[in-house]
Amino acid sequence: MSTLVRSRNDRMIAGVCSALGRRFGVPTNIVRLIFVLSCLLPGPQFLIYIIGWVLIPNER
């Protein structure tokens, strides 16, 4: 497993899904799909995404 950093190249909005995918060895598009599908359920998904955007550092 690699460290949790947001990629500069593989990002759609902020790179949070890309960071999680690379960290856990899951394809980035699968993580994005899971996030979009989870938005259909009630919960704090957008808040968690924004917190990840703030807390996960950019790749150097």
PDBQT receptor file of N, H, CA, C and O in Angstrom, charges set to zero:
ATOM      1  N   MET A   1       0.829  -1.183   0.000  1.00  0.00    +0.000 N 
ATOM      2  CA  MET A   1       0.000   0.000   0.000  1.00  0.00    +0.000 C 
ATOM      3  C   MET A   1       0.874   1.247   0.000  1.00  0.00    +0.000 C 
ATOM      4  O   MET A   1       1.909   1.303   0.664  1.00  0.00    +0.000 OA
ATOM      5  N   SER A   2       0.442   2.221  -0.744  1.00  0.00    +0.000 N 
ATOM      6  H   SER A   2      -0.399   2.175  -1.284  1.00  0.00    +0.000 HD
ATOM      7  CA  SER A   2       1.180   3.478  -0.798  1.00  0.00    +0.000 C 
ATOM      8  C   SER A   2       0.600   4.455   0.228  1.00  0.00    +0.000 C 
ATOM      9  O   SER A   2      -0.385   4.160   0.906  1.00  0.00    +0.000 OA
ATOM     10  N   THR A   3       1.229   5.608   0.321  1.00  0.00    +0.000 N 
ATOM     11  H   THR A   3       2.028   5.847  -0.230  1.00  0.00    +0.000 HD
ATOM     12  CA  THR A   3       0.732   6.615   1.261  1.00  0.00    +0.000 C 
ATOM     13  C   THR A   3      -0.506   7.288   0.691  1.00  0.00    +0.000 C 
ATOM     14  O   THR A   3      -0.789   7.182  -0.502  1.00  0.00    +0.000 OA
ATOM     15  N   LEU A   4      -1.226   7.964   1.535  1.00  0.00    +0.000 N 
ATOM     16  H   LEU A   4      -0.996   8.049   2.505  1.00  0.00    +0.000 HD
ATOM     17  CA  LEU A   4      -2.465   8.618   1.140  1.00  0.00    +0.000 C 
ATOM     18  C   LEU A   4      -2.161  10.051   0.713  1.00  0.00    +0.000 C 
ATOM     19  O   LEU A   4      -2.045  10.942   1.554  1.00  0.00    +0.000 OA
ATOM     20  N   VAL A   5      -2.034  10.272  -0.602  1.00  0.00    +0.000 N 
ATOM     21  H   VAL A   5      -2.129   9.548  -1.285  1.00  0.00    +0.000 HD
ATOM     22  CA  VAL A   5      -1.815  11.598  -1.171  1.00  0.00    +0.000 C 
ATOM     23  C   VAL A   5      -2.713  11.765  -2.391  1.00  0.00    +0.000 C 
ATOM     24  O   VAL A   5      -3.016  10.798  -3.090  1.00  0.00    +0.000 OA
ATOM     25  N   ARG A   6      -3.135  13.008  -2.639  1.00  0.00    +0.000 N 
ATOM     26  H   ARG A   6      -2.889  13.794  -2.071  1.00  0.00    +0.000 HD
ATOM     27  CA  ARG A   6      -3.973  13.300  -3.800  1.00  0.00    +0.000 C 
ATOM     28  C   ARG A   6      -3.096  13.502  -5.027  1.00  0.00    +0.000 C 
ATOM     29  O   ARG A   6      -2.162  14.304  -5.007  1.00  0.00    +0.000 OA
ATOM     30  N   SER A   7      -3.396  12.784  -6.077  1.00  0.00    +0.000 N 
ATOM     31  H   SER A   7      -4.154  12.132  -6.093  1.00  0.00    +0.000 HD
ATOM     32  CA  SER A   7      -2.628  12.851  -7.308  1.00  0.00    +0.000 C 
ATOM     33  C   SER A   7      -2.847  14.186  -8.011  1.00  0.00    +0.000 C 
ATOM     34  O   SER A   7      -3.931  14.766  -7.940  1.00  0.00    +0.000 OA
ATOM     35  N   ARG A   8      -1.817  14.662  -8.681  1.00  0.00    +0.000 N 
ATOM     36  H   ARG A   8      -0.937  14.192  -8.738  1.00  0.00    +0.000 HD
ATOM     37  CA  ARG A   8      -1.963  15.896  -9.470  1.00  0.00    +0.000 C 
ATOM     38  C   ARG A   8      -2.534  15.606 -10.859  1.00  0.00    +0.000 C 
ATOM     39  O   ARG A   8      -3.129  16.491 -11.473  1.00  0.00    +0.000 OA
ATOM     40  N   ASN A   9      -2.365  14.391 -11.360  1.00  0.00    +0.000 N 
ATOM     41  H   ASN A   9      -1.882  13.672 -10.862  1.00  0.00    +0.000 HD
ATOM     42  CA  ASN A   9      -2.794  14.066 -12.714  1.00  0.00    +0.000 C 
ATOM     43  C   ASN A   9      -4.117  13.314 -12.777  1.00  0.00    +0.000 C 
ATOM     44  O   ASN A   9      -4.914  13.552 -13.684  1.00  0.00    +0.000 OA
ATOM     45  N   ASP A  10      -4.366  12.413 -11.833  1.00  0.00    +0.000 N 
ATOM     46  H   ASP A  10      -3.718  12.220 -11.096  1.00  0.00    +0.000 HD
ATOM     47  CA  ASP A  10      -5.539  11.545 -11.882  1.00  0.00    +0.000 C 
ATOM     48  C   ASP A  10      -6.613  12.063 -10.932  1.00  0.00    +0.000 C 
ATOM     49  O   ASP A  10      -6.913  11.429  -9.921  1.00  0.00    +0.000 OA
ATOM     50  N   ARG A  11      -7.188  13.210 -11.258  1.00  0.00    +0.000 N 
ATOM     51  H   ARG A  11      -6.945  13.726 -12.080  1.00  0.00    +0.000 HD
ATOM     52  CA  ARG A  11      -8.239  13.772 -10.423  1.00  0.00    +0.000 C 
ATOM     53  C   ARG A  11      -9.348  14.328 -11.290  1.00  0.00    +0.000 C 
ATOM     54  O   ARG A  11      -9.113  14.838 -12.386  1.00  0.00    +0.000 OA
ATOM     55  N   MET A  12     -10.570  14.217 -10.772  1.00  0.00    +0.000 N 
ATOM     56  H   MET A  12     -10.761  13.803  -9.882  1.00  0.00    +0.000 HD
ATOM     57  CA  MET A  12     -11.722  14.802 -11.454  1.00  0.00    +0.000 C 
ATOM     58  C   MET A  12     -12.092  16.125 -10.777  1.00  0.00    +0.000 C 
ATOM     59  O   MET A  12     -12.212  17.155 -11.439  1.00  0.00    +0.000 OA
ATOM     60  N   ILE A  13     -12.270  16.087  -9.459  1.00  0.00    +0.000 N 
ATOM     61  H   ILE A  13     -12.172  15.249  -8.921  1.00  0.00    +0.000 HD
ATOM     62  CA  ILE A  13     -12.606  17.304  -8.717  1.00  0.00    +0.000 C 
ATOM     63  C   ILE A  13     -11.433  17.674  -7.821  1.00  0.00    +0.000 C 
ATOM     64  O   ILE A  13     -10.775  18.693  -8.032  1.00  0.00    +0.000 OA
ATOM     65  N   ALA A  14     -11.177  16.841  -6.820  1.00  0.00    +0.000 N 
ATOM     66  H   ALA A  14     -11.711  16.013  -6.649  1.00  0.00    +0.000 HD
ATOM     67  CA  ALA A  14     -10.100  17.164  -5.870  1.00  0.00    +0.000 C 
ATOM     68  C   ALA A  14      -9.077  16.050  -5.742  1.00  0.00    +0.000 C 
ATOM     69  O   ALA A  14      -8.015  16.262  -5.157  1.00  0.00    +0.000 OA
ATOM     70  N   GLY A  15      -9.365  14.871  -6.273  1.00  0.00    +0.000 N 
ATOM     71  H   GLY A  15     -10.228  14.698  -6.749  1.00  0.00    +0.000 HD
ATOM     72  CA  GLY A  15      -8.420  13.769  -6.199  1.00  0.00    +0.000 C 
ATOM     73  C   GLY A  15      -8.582  12.873  -4.986  1.00  0.00    +0.000 C 
ATOM     74  O   GLY A  15      -7.716  12.039  -4.721  1.00  0.00    +0.000 OA
ATOM     75  N   VAL A  16      -9.670  13.026  -4.241  1.00  0.00    +0.000 N 
ATOM     76  H   VAL A  16     -10.373  13.703  -4.457  1.00  0.00    +0.000 HD
ATOM     77  CA  VAL A  16      -9.878  12.214  -3.049  1.00  0.00    +0.000 C 
ATOM     78  C   VAL A  16     -10.130  10.760  -3.428  1.00  0.00    +0.000 C 
ATOM     79  O   VAL A  16      -9.541   9.864  -2.824  1.00  0.00    +0.000 OA
ATOM     80  N   CYS A  17     -10.981  10.504  -4.400  1.00  0.00    +0.000 N 
ATOM     81  H   CYS A  17     -11.460  11.232  -4.891  1.00  0.00    +0.000 HD
ATOM     82  CA  CYS A  17     -11.259   9.129  -4.821  1.00  0.00    +0.000 C 
ATOM     83  C   CYS A  17     -10.014   8.481  -5.415  1.00  0.00    +0.000 C 
ATOM     84  O   CYS A  17      -9.775   7.291  -5.211  1.00  0.00    +0.000 OA
ATOM     85  N   SER A  18      -9.236   9.244  -6.134  1.00  0.00    +0.000 N 
ATOM     86  H   SER A  18      -9.430  10.210  -6.300  1.00  0.00    +0.000 HD
ATOM     87  CA  SER A  18      -7.987   8.740  -6.690  1.00  0.00    +0.000 C 
ATOM     88  C   SER A  18      -7.017   8.353  -5.581  1.00  0.00    +0.000 C 
ATOM     89  O   SER A  18      -6.361   7.315  -5.665  1.00  0.00    +0.000 OA
ATOM     90  N   ALA A  19      -6.922   9.175  -4.549  1.00  0.00    +0.000 N 
ATOM     91  H   ALA A  19      -7.455  10.019  -4.480  1.00  0.00    +0.000 HD
ATOM     92  CA  ALA A  19      -6.031   8.885  -3.422  1.00  0.00    +0.000 C 
ATOM     93  C   ALA A  19      -6.464   7.617  -2.706  1.00  0.00    +0.000 C 
ATOM     94  O   ALA A  19      -5.627   6.783  -2.361  1.00  0.00    +0.000 OA
ATOM     95  N   LEU A  20      -7.759   7.463  -2.481  1.00  0.00    +0.000 N 
ATOM     96  H   LEU A  20      -8.439   8.141  -2.762  1.00  0.00    +0.000 HD
ATOM     97  CA  LEU A  20      -8.257   6.271  -1.802  1.00  0.00    +0.000 C 
ATOM     98  C   LEU A  20      -8.054   5.020  -2.652  1.00  0.00    +0.000 C 
ATOM     99  O   LEU A  20      -7.701   3.962  -2.132  1.00  0.00    +0.000 OA
ATOM    100  N   GLY A  21      -8.276   5.142  -3.945  1.00  0.00    +0.000 N 
ATOM    101  H   GLY A  21      -8.562   6.001  -4.368  1.00  0.00    +0.000 HD
ATOM    102  CA  GLY A  21      -8.072   4.005  -4.838  1.00  0.00    +0.000 C 
ATOM    103  C   GLY A  21      -6.625   3.544  -4.871  1.00  0.00    +0.000 C 
ATOM    104  O   GLY A  21      -6.348   2.347  -4.791  1.00  0.00    +0.000 OA
ATOM    105  N   ARG A  22      -5.704   4.491  -4.987  1.00  0.00    +0.000 N 
ATOM    106  H   ARG A  22      -5.930   5.463  -5.052  1.00  0.00    +0.000 HD
ATOM    107  CA  ARG A  22      -4.282   4.126  -5.006  1.00  0.00    +0.000 C 
ATOM    108  C   ARG A  22      -3.836   3.573  -3.669  1.00  0.00    +0.000 C 
ATOM    109  O   ARG A  22      -3.016   2.656  -3.623  1.00  0.00    +0.000 OA
ATOM    110  N   ARG A  23      -4.365   4.115  -2.573  1.00  0.00    +0.000 N 
ATOM    111  H   ARG A  23      -5.031   4.860  -2.610  1.00  0.00    +0.000 HD
ATOM    112  CA  ARG A  23      -3.964   3.664  -1.233  1.00  0.00    +0.000 C 
ATOM    113  C   ARG A  23      -4.365   2.215  -0.980  1.00  0.00    +0.000 C 
ATOM    114  O   ARG A  23      -3.597   1.454  -0.392  1.00  0.00    +0.000 OA
ATOM    115  N   PHE A  24      -5.573   1.826  -1.423  1.00  0.00    +0.000 N 
ATOM    116  H   PHE A  24      -6.196   2.444  -1.901  1.00  0.00    +0.000 HD
ATOM    117  CA  PHE A  24      -6.087   0.494  -1.152  1.00  0.00    +0.000 C 
ATOM    118  C   PHE A  24      -5.976  -0.461  -2.335  1.00  0.00    +0.000 C 
ATOM    119  O   PHE A  24      -6.457  -1.591  -2.254  1.00  0.00    +0.000 OA
ATOM    120  N   GLY A  25      -5.354  -0.034  -3.428  1.00  0.00    +0.000 N 
ATOM    121  H   GLY A  25      -4.963   0.885  -3.494  1.00  0.00    +0.000 HD
ATOM    122  CA  GLY A  25      -5.128  -0.912  -4.567  1.00  0.00    +0.000 C 
ATOM    123  C   GLY A  25      -6.380  -1.220  -5.369  1.00  0.00    +0.000 C 
ATOM    124  O   GLY A  25      -6.489  -2.289  -5.969  1.00  0.00    +0.000 OA
ATOM    125  N   VAL A  26      -7.325  -0.289  -5.384  1.00  0.00    +0.000 N 
ATOM    126  H   VAL A  26      -7.236   0.579  -4.897  1.00  0.00    +0.000 HD
ATOM    127  CA  VAL A  26      -8.571  -0.447  -6.124  1.00  0.00    +0.000 C 
ATOM    128  C   VAL A  26      -8.539   0.533  -7.295  1.00  0.00    +0.000 C 
ATOM    129  O   VAL A  26      -8.054   1.653  -7.133  1.00  0.00    +0.000 OA
ATOM    130  N   PRO A  27      -9.041   0.144  -8.474  1.00  0.00    +0.000 N 
ATOM    131  CA  PRO A  27      -9.069   1.103  -9.587  1.00  0.00    +0.000 C 
ATOM    132  C   PRO A  27      -9.839   2.378  -9.216  1.00  0.00    +0.000 C 
ATOM    133  O   PRO A  27     -10.876   2.326  -8.554  1.00  0.00    +0.000 OA
ATOM    134  N   THR A  28      -9.318   3.494  -9.651  1.00  0.00    +0.000 N 
ATOM    135  H   THR A  28      -8.476   3.536 -10.189  1.00  0.00    +0.000 HD
ATOM    136  CA  THR A  28      -9.889   4.795  -9.306  1.00  0.00    +0.000 C 
ATOM    137  C   THR A  28     -11.340   4.913  -9.753  1.00  0.00    +0.000 C 
ATOM    138  O   THR A  28     -12.166   5.464  -9.026  1.00  0.00    +0.000 OA
ATOM    139  N   ASN A  29     -11.657   4.409 -10.931  1.00  0.00    +0.000 N 
ATOM    140  H   ASN A  29     -10.985   3.962 -11.522  1.00  0.00    +0.000 HD
ATOM    141  CA  ASN A  29     -13.030   4.518 -11.426  1.00  0.00    +0.000 C 
ATOM    142  C   ASN A  29     -14.012   3.727 -10.569  1.00  0.00    +0.000 C 
ATOM    143  O   ASN A  29     -15.172   4.120 -10.450  1.00  0.00    +0.000 OA
ATOM    144  N   ILE A  30     -13.577   2.631  -9.973  1.00  0.00    +0.000 N 
ATOM    145  H   ILE A  30     -12.634   2.312 -10.070  1.00  0.00    +0.000 HD
ATOM    146  CA  ILE A  30     -14.436   1.857  -9.083  1.00  0.00    +0.000 C 
ATOM    147  C   ILE A  30     -14.741   2.673  -7.821  1.00  0.00    +0.000 C 
ATOM    148  O   ILE A  30     -15.879   2.688  -7.352  1.00  0.00    +0.000 OA
ATOM    149  N   VAL A  31     -13.737   3.342  -7.278  1.00  0.00    +0.000 N 
ATOM    150  H   VAL A  31     -12.812   3.329  -7.659  1.00  0.00    +0.000 HD
ATOM    151  CA  VAL A  31     -13.947   4.173  -6.087  1.00  0.00    +0.000 C 
ATOM    152  C   VAL A  31     -14.887   5.320  -6.423  1.00  0.00    +0.000 C 
ATOM    153  O   VAL A  31     -15.756   5.660  -5.621  1.00  0.00    +0.000 OA
ATOM    154  N   ARG A  32     -14.730   5.913  -7.584  1.00  0.00    +0.000 N 
ATOM    155  H   ARG A  32     -14.024   5.637  -8.236  1.00  0.00    +0.000 HD
ATOM    156  CA  ARG A  32     -15.626   7.005  -8.000  1.00  0.00    +0.000 C 
ATOM    157  C   ARG A  32     -17.060   6.503  -8.152  1.00  0.00    +0.000 C 
ATOM    158  O   ARG A  32     -18.003   7.176  -7.735  1.00  0.00    +0.000 OA
ATOM    159  N   LEU A  33     -17.224   5.327  -8.744  1.00  0.00    +0.000 N 
ATOM    160  H   LEU A  33     -16.457   4.780  -9.083  1.00  0.00    +0.000 HD
ATOM    161  CA  LEU A  33     -18.552   4.748  -8.917  1.00  0.00    +0.000 C 
ATOM    162  C   LEU A  33     -19.203   4.459  -7.570  1.00  0.00    +0.000 C 
ATOM    163  O   LEU A  33     -20.389   4.731  -7.379  1.00  0.00    +0.000 OA
ATOM    164  N   ILE A  34     -18.431   3.909  -6.639  1.00  0.00    +0.000 N 
ATOM    165  H   ILE A  34     -17.468   3.688  -6.794  1.00  0.00    +0.000 HD
ATOM    166  CA  ILE A  34     -18.958   3.636  -5.302  1.00  0.00    +0.000 C 
ATOM    167  C   ILE A  34     -19.380   4.943  -4.626  1.00  0.00    +0.000 C 
ATOM    168  O   ILE A  34     -20.415   4.991  -3.961  1.00  0.00    +0.000 OA
ATOM    169  N   PHE A  35     -18.588   5.993  -4.792  1.00  0.00    +0.000 N 
ATOM    170  H   PHE A  35     -17.747   5.954  -5.332  1.00  0.00    +0.000 HD
ATOM    171  CA  PHE A  35     -18.944   7.282  -4.190  1.00  0.00    +0.000 C 
ATOM    172  C   PHE A  35     -20.239   7.827  -4.786  1.00  0.00    +0.000 C 
ATOM    173  O   PHE A  35     -21.112   8.291  -4.052  1.00  0.00    +0.000 OA
ATOM    174  N   VAL A  36     -20.368   7.773  -6.093  1.00  0.00    +0.000 N 
ATOM    175  H   VAL A  36     -19.660   7.395  -6.690  1.00  0.00    +0.000 HD
ATOM    176  CA  VAL A  36     -21.578   8.290  -6.746  1.00  0.00    +0.000 C 
ATOM    177  C   VAL A  36     -22.796   7.480  -6.316  1.00  0.00    +0.000 C 
ATOM    178  O   VAL A  36     -23.852   8.047  -6.036  1.00  0.00    +0.000 OA
ATOM    179  N   LEU A  37     -22.656   6.161  -6.264  1.00  0.00    +0.000 N 
ATOM    180  H   LEU A  37     -21.798   5.700  -6.492  1.00  0.00    +0.000 HD
ATOM    181  CA  LEU A  37     -23.779   5.326  -5.829  1.00  0.00    +0.000 C 
ATOM    182  C   LEU A  37     -24.116   5.574  -4.362  1.00  0.00    +0.000 C 
ATOM    183  O   LEU A  37     -25.286   5.521  -3.981  1.00  0.00    +0.000 OA
ATOM    184  N   SER A  38     -23.111   5.842  -3.539  1.00  0.00    +0.000 N 
ATOM    185  H   SER A  38     -22.161   5.884  -3.848  1.00  0.00    +0.000 HD
ATOM    186  CA  SER A  38     -23.380   6.111  -2.128  1.00  0.00    +0.000 C 
ATOM    187  C   SER A  38     -24.120   7.432  -1.943  1.00  0.00    +0.000 C 
ATOM    188  O   SER A  38     -24.797   7.630  -0.934  1.00  0.00    +0.000 OA
ATOM    189  N   CYS A  39     -23.996   8.327  -2.903  1.00  0.00    +0.000 N 
ATOM    190  H   CYS A  39     -23.447   8.167  -3.723  1.00  0.00    +0.000 HD
ATOM    191  CA  CYS A  39     -24.705   9.612  -2.808  1.00  0.00    +0.000 C 
ATOM    192  C   CYS A  39     -26.218   9.430  -2.958  1.00  0.00    +0.000 C 
ATOM    193  O   CYS A  39     -26.984  10.330  -2.612  1.00  0.00    +0.000 OA
ATOM    194  N   LEU A  40     -26.649   8.288  -3.463  1.00  0.00    +0.000 N 
ATOM    195  H   LEU A  40     -26.027   7.557  -3.743  1.00  0.00    +0.000 HD
ATOM    196  CA  LEU A  40     -28.074   8.013  -3.562  1.00  0.00    +0.000 C 
ATOM    197  C   LEU A  40     -28.676   7.673  -2.200  1.00  0.00    +0.000 C 
ATOM    198  O   LEU A  40     -29.892   7.742  -2.023  1.00  0.00    +0.000 OA
ATOM    199  N   LEU A  41     -27.835   7.309  -1.246  1.00  0.00    +0.000 N 
ATOM    200  H   LEU A  41     -26.847   7.254  -1.389  1.00  0.00    +0.000 HD
ATOM    201  CA  LEU A  41     -28.273   6.981   0.104  1.00  0.00    +0.000 C 
ATOM    202  C   LEU A  41     -28.128   8.210   0.997  1.00  0.00    +0.000 C 
ATOM    203  O   LEU A  41     -27.286   9.072   0.741  1.00  0.00    +0.000 OA
ATOM    204  N   PRO A  42     -28.947   8.290   2.044  1.00  0.00    +0.000 N 
ATOM    205  CA  PRO A  42     -28.783   9.430   2.957  1.00  0.00    +0.000 C 
ATOM    206  C   PRO A  42     -27.499   9.272   3.763  1.00  0.00    +0.000 C 
ATOM    207  O   PRO A  42     -27.118   8.166   4.147  1.00  0.00    +0.000 OA
ATOM    208  N   GLY A  43     -26.856  10.380   4.003  1.00  0.00    +0.000 N 
ATOM    209  H   GLY A  43     -27.166  11.278   3.690  1.00  0.00    +0.000 HD
ATOM    210  CA  GLY A  43     -25.631  10.340   4.785  1.00  0.00    +0.000 C 
ATOM    211  C   GLY A  43     -24.733  11.523   4.485  1.00  0.00    +0.000 C 
ATOM    212  O   GLY A  43     -25.057  12.361   3.644  1.00  0.00    +0.000 OA
ATOM    213  N   PRO A  44     -23.608  11.590   5.170  1.00  0.00    +0.000 N 
ATOM    214  CA  PRO A  44     -22.713  12.747   5.053  1.00  0.00    +0.000 C 
ATOM    215  C   PRO A  44     -21.607  12.560   3.999  1.00  0.00    +0.000 C 
ATOM    216  O   PRO A  44     -20.467  12.955   4.244  1.00  0.00    +0.000 OA
ATOM    217  N   GLN A  45     -21.911  11.978   2.857  1.00  0.00    +0.000 N 
ATOM    218  H   GLN A  45     -22.837  11.657   2.659  1.00  0.00    +0.000 HD
ATOM    219  CA  GLN A  45     -20.885  11.684   1.855  1.00  0.00    +0.000 C 
ATOM    220  C   GLN A  45     -20.150  12.933   1.389  1.00  0.00    +0.000 C 
ATOM    221  O   GLN A  45     -18.922  12.926   1.302  1.00  0.00    +0.000 OA
ATOM    222  N   PHE A  46     -20.871  13.993   1.089  1.00  0.00    +0.000 N 
ATOM    223  H   PHE A  46     -21.868  13.999   1.160  1.00  0.00    +0.000 HD
ATOM    224  CA  PHE A  46     -20.216  15.209   0.592  1.00  0.00    +0.000 C 
ATOM    225  C   PHE A  46     -19.360  15.858   1.676  1.00  0.00    +0.000 C 
ATOM    226  O   PHE A  46     -18.292  16.400   1.389  1.00  0.00    +0.000 OA
ATOM    227  N   LEU A  47     -19.823  15.801   2.902  1.00  0.00    +0.000 N 
ATOM    228  H   LEU A  47     -20.690  15.360   3.135  1.00  0.00    +0.000 HD
ATOM    229  CA  LEU A  47     -19.042  16.344   4.005  1.00  0.00    +0.000 C 
ATOM    230  C   LEU A  47     -17.741  15.558   4.185  1.00  0.00    +0.000 C 
ATOM    231  O   LEU A  47     -16.683  16.146   4.405  1.00  0.00    +0.000 OA
ATOM    232  N   ILE A  48     -17.823  14.244   4.092  1.00  0.00    +0.000 N 
ATOM    233  H   ILE A  48     -18.683  13.766   3.913  1.00  0.00    +0.000 HD
ATOM    234  CA  ILE A  48     -16.619  13.404   4.199  1.00  0.00    +0.000 C 
ATOM    235  C   ILE A  48     -15.663  13.687   3.040  1.00  0.00    +0.000 C 
ATOM    236  O   ILE A  48     -14.447  13.719   3.234  1.00  0.00    +0.000 OA
ATOM    237  N   TYR A  49     -16.207  13.892   1.835  1.00  0.00    +0.000 N 
ATOM    238  H   TYR A  49     -17.194  13.866   1.678  1.00  0.00    +0.000 HD
ATOM    239  CA  TYR A  49     -15.363  14.213   0.685  1.00  0.00    +0.000 C 
ATOM    240  C   TYR A  49     -14.628  15.539   0.902  1.00  0.00    +0.000 C 
ATOM    241  O   TYR A  49     -13.435  15.640   0.617  1.00  0.00    +0.000 OA
ATOM    242  N   ILE A  50     -15.326  16.538   1.398  1.00  0.00    +0.000 N 
ATOM    243  H   ILE A  50     -16.295  16.456   1.629  1.00  0.00    +0.000 HD
ATOM    244  CA  ILE A  50     -14.714  17.849   1.635  1.00  0.00    +0.000 C 
ATOM    245  C   ILE A  50     -13.650  17.753   2.722  1.00  0.00    +0.000 C 
ATOM    246  O   ILE A  50     -12.597  18.381   2.614  1.00  0.00    +0.000 OA
ATOM    247  N   ILE A  51     -13.916  16.974   3.769  1.00  0.00    +0.000 N 
ATOM    248  H   ILE A  51     -14.771  16.464   3.856  1.00  0.00    +0.000 HD
ATOM    249  CA  ILE A  51     -12.919  16.777   4.825  1.00  0.00    +0.000 C 
ATOM    250  C   ILE A  51     -11.683  16.085   4.251  1.00  0.00    +0.000 C 
ATOM    251  O   ILE A  51     -10.556  16.446   4.591  1.00  0.00    +0.000 OA
ATOM    252  N   GLY A  52     -11.890  15.092   3.382  1.00  0.00    +0.000 N 
ATOM    253  H   GLY A  52     -12.805  14.798   3.106  1.00  0.00    +0.000 HD
ATOM    254  CA  GLY A  52     -10.764  14.430   2.724  1.00  0.00    +0.000 C 
ATOM    255  C   GLY A  52      -9.978  15.392   1.856  1.00  0.00    +0.000 C 
ATOM    256  O   GLY A  52      -8.750  15.326   1.808  1.00  0.00    +0.000 OA
ATOM    257  N   TRP A  53     -10.673  16.283   1.173  1.00  0.00    +0.000 N 
ATOM    258  H   TRP A  53     -11.671  16.336   1.212  1.00  0.00    +0.000 HD
ATOM    259  CA  TRP A  53     -10.045  17.286   0.315  1.00  0.00    +0.000 C 
ATOM    260  C   TRP A  53      -9.123  18.179   1.151  1.00  0.00    +0.000 C 
ATOM    261  O   TRP A  53      -8.029  18.532   0.711  1.00  0.00    +0.000 OA
ATOM    262  N   VAL A  54      -9.562  18.533   2.334  1.00  0.00    +0.000 N 
ATOM    263  H   VAL A  54     -10.451  18.246   2.691  1.00  0.00    +0.000 HD
ATOM    264  CA  VAL A  54      -8.783  19.417   3.191  1.00  0.00    +0.000 C 
ATOM    265  C   VAL A  54      -7.627  18.679   3.864  1.00  0.00    +0.000 C 
ATOM    266  O   VAL A  54      -6.529  19.226   3.969  1.00  0.00    +0.000 OA
ATOM    267  N   LEU A  55      -7.855  17.445   4.323  1.00  0.00    +0.000 N 
ATOM    268  H   LEU A  55      -8.747  17.001   4.239  1.00  0.00    +0.000 HD
ATOM    269  CA  LEU A  55      -6.869  16.738   5.132  1.00  0.00    +0.000 C 
ATOM    270  C   LEU A  55      -5.826  15.942   4.340  1.00  0.00    +0.000 C 
ATOM    271  O   LEU A  55      -4.692  15.796   4.796  1.00  0.00    +0.000 OA
ATOM    272  N   ILE A  56      -6.191  15.426   3.164  1.00  0.00    +0.000 N 
ATOM    273  H   ILE A  56      -7.113  15.544   2.793  1.00  0.00    +0.000 HD
ATOM    274  CA  ILE A  56      -5.248  14.614   2.378  1.00  0.00    +0.000 C 
ATOM    275  C   ILE A  56      -4.330  15.545   1.597  1.00  0.00    +0.000 C 
ATOM    276  O   ILE A  56      -4.814  16.358   0.809  1.00  0.00    +0.000 OA
ATOM    277  N   PRO A  57      -3.027  15.450   1.794  1.00  0.00    +0.000 N 
ATOM    278  CA  PRO A  57      -2.110  16.373   1.113  1.00  0.00    +0.000 C 
ATOM    279  C   PRO A  57      -1.972  16.072  -0.380  1.00  0.00    +0.000 C 
ATOM    280  O   PRO A  57      -2.224  14.954  -0.829  1.00  0.00    +0.000 OA
ATOM    281  N   ASN A  58      -1.569  17.087  -1.133  1.00  0.00    +0.000 N 
ATOM    282  H   ASN A  58      -1.364  17.995  -0.768  1.00  0.00    +0.000 HD
ATOM    283  CA  ASN A  58      -1.269  16.923  -2.559  1.00  0.00    +0.000 C 
ATOM    284  C   ASN A  58       0.014  16.133  -2.743  1.00  0.00    +0.000 C 
ATOM    285  O   ASN A  58       0.888  16.132  -1.876  1.00  0.00    +0.000 OA
ATOM    286  N   GLU A  59       0.116  15.464  -3.879  1.00  0.00    +0.000 N 
ATOM    287  H   GLU A  59      -0.594  15.465  -4.584  1.00  0.00    +0.000 HD
ATOM    288  CA  GLU A  59       1.333  14.766  -4.256  1.00  0.00    +0.000 C 
ATOM    289  C   GLU A  59       2.395  15.797  -4.607  1.00  0.00    +0.000 C 
ATOM    290  O   GLU A  59       2.089  16.815  -5.228  1.00  0.00    +0.000 OA
ATOM    291  N   ARG A  60       3.631  15.544  -4.217  1.00  0.00    +0.000 N 
ATOM    292  H   ARG A  60       3.878  14.717  -3.712  1.00  0.00    +0.000 HD
ATOM    293  CA  ARG A  60       4.714  16.503  -4.514  1.00  0.00    +0.000 C 
ATOM    294  C   ARG A  60       5.269  16.304  -5.881  1.00  0.00    +0.000 C 
ATOM    295  O   ARG A  60       6.182  17.023  -6.288  1.00  0.00    +0.000 OA
TER     296      ARG A  60
